[in-house]
Amino acid sequence: MLKTKHPQKTKPGWSLDKRDPKFIESIMPLLGFLYNYYFRVQTSGWENVPDEKILIVGSHNGGLASPDTSMMMYDWIRRFGAEKPIYGLMHPKAWEVFPALAEIAMKGGAIIAHPQIAYQALRSGASVLVYPGGAEDVFRPHEMRDKIYFAERRGFIKLALRENVPIVPAISWGAHDTLFILADLYKVVEQFHKWGMPWLFGVDPLVFPIYLGLPWGLALGPLPNIPLPVPIHTRVCPPIVFERYGKEAASDRTYVNECYELVKSQMQQELDNLIQQAGN
């Protein structure tokens, strides 16, 4: 008898079984130190998390270190425990460039950012954390630090509509000051690539920032960074529930665009409010 094979599910990042609650518990003291003393996180709104599976949509900040992401995860674990499953979608290029670190991240709940595994995670009863803006968001120029930026990606809207789950926005402010991104030179470097210059590691980085930060001083490209110890403010916002759900709603381009603009505008308003509160 021939067996049907699903080779894509055997690739790194495609399994839900790598998440290890014991590993997560073991790193909580380190995360707690960073939370309380290094970033001095101030957070609010966790009472807005409903007692059901949700799609948490976040704004990404702070380069590859993205400290607000780990601080959000720390808050989730300390409130709900490591046994309450949540998975974070991580860019596929992480497995290409930093395979060892990606494997460690999988033990913490990272899965590949692909609709199929995201659907699988939600259908298992778990919640899912997504940062739609990806690399373009986490390396957006410093002048855009107060803006919600999703790089016009709408896949997370279709995911919520198909799986009939509310979107819970998770916003953050401060982490984009852990380094100072001056500009994104990707268009320039892309042109050099078209002229024959190979990509480092053979991977298209999608962004090519120039930034000031540790440990490099002045850095070119999406290099790992050590975040500066600046205060981070986070807020979990009330759930956003759409009028229609299901496959038909997810296939309606106009409706998907309306939902996208609703989420983006509400998150921008929440971010504006958070910035105002942080300044008082």
N, C-alpha and C positions, 0 to 999 in steps of 0.2 A: 504494500500500500504506500502510495506517495504521500508525504506529509507537506503541508503548506508551510513555507518558511517566511519569516518576517525579519529579514536581516537588519532593517533599520532599528528594530527594537533592541538589538544586541549591541548597538553602538553606545559609547559612553554618553551618559546624560539621558538615556531613554528609559531608565528603570526607576520605579518608585521604591524599590527595595533597598536602595543604598542608604536611605535616611536612617541614622542611628541615634535614637534618643539618649543612649548612654554617652555617646561622644558629645552630643549637644550639652548634656548636663556637665560634662567634664570641662567645657570651655566657658561655662557661665561665670566662674570667678574672674577670669581675665576680662570678659566682656563687661562685667560689673565694675571692675576697676576703671576701664576706659569710659564707661557710662557716667560714673559718679565723680571721677577725679580729673580725667583727661579732657573730655568733651563737656562735662557738667551739663548733661542733657536736661532740658525742661520739656515735659510732655503733657498732653491733655487729650481728652476725648475718647479714652479707651472704653468708656461706658457706651459708646456708639456701636461697638462690635456686637452684632446680633448673634443669637444662639443657633446658628446655622452656617453652612458652608458659604463662603463669600469670595469675591474676586477683589483683592486689595490692589488698588492702582496708585502707584507712587510717582513722585517727581525725583529724579536722579541727580545727585550732586557729588562733587569732590573727587573727580578723576577715578582712576582704577581702584583706589582705596575705598571710595564711596562709603564713608563712615556712617552716614545716616541710615544706610541699608542694614548694617549689622546692629546698629542701635535700635532700630525698629524691631528687628528679630529678637533682640534681647528683651525688649519690652513685652513682646508676645509671649515668649517662653516663661518669663517670670510671673506673668499674669495667668496664663492658661496651662502651663506645664509643657514639658517636652513631648508628652504622649499625645497632645492634641495636634494632629498633623497639619502642617502648612508647608507648601512647597514654593520655592522661588524660581521663576524662570530666568535662566542665565544665557547670555549670548553664545551661540555655537562656537564662535571663534575662541572662546576661553579654552576649549578642549584642544584646539589646534596649537595655540601659542603657549598656554600654561597647563599642560595636561595633569601634572602632579597636583597643582593647586586646585584644579577643577575637580579632581577626585576627592580631595578633602572637602571641598564645598558641597559635593553630593552627600557626604555624611551628615552635613548640616541641613540638607533638604533641597539643594539646588538640582534642578532638572533643566534639560535643554529647552530653549525658547522655540517651541514648535507647537502648532495647534493640536496635533494628535496626542502628544504627551500631556498637554494642558487639559484637554478633555478627559483623558484617563485619570488625571489627578482629581479633578472635580467629581467625576463619577465614582471615585473611591470614597467620597465623603469628606475629602480634605479641602481646605481653603488654598487659594493660590495667590501669590504676590507677583505682580508684574510691573515693570518700569517700561512703558511703551516707547519712550524716547531713546532708550538704549545708549549706544556709544555717543551719538550726536548730542544727547541730553547731558550725559555725565561729563562731557568735555565741551559743553557750550561755553562761549566766551564769558568772562567775568561780568561784562556789562549786561548780560542776560540772566544774571543770577537770581533775579526776582521774578522771573517769568516761568510759567508752566509751558514746557516744550515737549511735544510728543512726536516731532518729526513727521507729522501728518499720518502716523500709523493708526489704523482703525481696527486691527485684528482683535484687540482686547474687547472692543464693543461687540463684535460678532461672537466672541467666546461667551460673554455674559448673556447675550440674547439666546444663543443656541442652548446653553445649559441652564437657563432660567435662574440665574443667581444675581443678587444685588451687587452693585459696585460700591465699595467702601474706600473713599479717597484717603490716602496717607501722605500728608504734605510735610515738608521739612524746610528749614531755613538756617543758614549758618555754615553748613558743610561745604558750600562752594567757596568759602573763605579759607579752607584748609590748604588751598593752592590758588594761584592767580593765573587763570587762562587768558592769555592776551589775544589770541586769534586762532582760527583753524585754517591751516595751510593745505588742506586736503586737495583742493582743486589744482593747486600748483603741483603738488607731488603726483597727483593722478596724471597730469600731463606729461611729467617726466617718465612715468610708468608706460604711457602710450608710446613714448619715444624709445623705449627699450630698457629702462631701469627696472630691475626686478624688485618685487615687494620683499621686505625682510621676513624671513621664515616662510616665504611663499604665500603670505596671507594678506589679502586686501584689508587694511585697518579701518576703513570707512571714515575715519577722522585722522587728522594729523595736526594736533595742537602744538602751539608754542606756549610754554607756561613757566612761571616762577614757582619753585617749591622745593621741598626736601625730597631726596638728598642731593639733587643734581644742581640746584641753583637755577640755571636756565636750562630747560629741557625741550627737546624737539621730538615730537611723536608721542604716541600714547604709552609712555613709559610708566611703570609702577611708581607710586609716590608714597612718602611718609606724611600723613596729614598733620598740619599744624594744630596745636591744642586750642582750638577756638570753641566757644559755646555753641551747642546745637539745640534748636527748638523744633519739636515735632508735634503734630496734631493728627489724630484720627477723626475723620469727619463723619457726619450722619450718612447712612446708606443712601445711595441713589437708586431708585426703583423706576424702571421705564414703564410706559403704558402697555407695550406689546412685547411678547417674547416668542421664541420658537424659530424654526428654520426659515419660515416665510419672512419673519421680521428681520432675521440676520441676512437675508438675501435681498432685502429692499435697500438699495444704495442710498436713496434719499433719506430714509428713516435712520439708517446707520450714521449718516452724516449729521443728522439732527441730534442723535444721542451723543455723538462725539463732541459736538459743539457745546452741548449741555454740560457734559462732564468737565470739559476743559474750562468753560467759563466759571462753573461752580468752584473748581479747584483754584482758579486764579483769584477768585474773591476770597476764598479761605486763606490762601497764601498772603494776600494783601492784609487781611486782618491779623494773621500771625505775625507778620513783620511789624505792624503797628504796635501790637501787644509787646513784642520783644523789645521795642525801642522805648517803652514806657517804664 
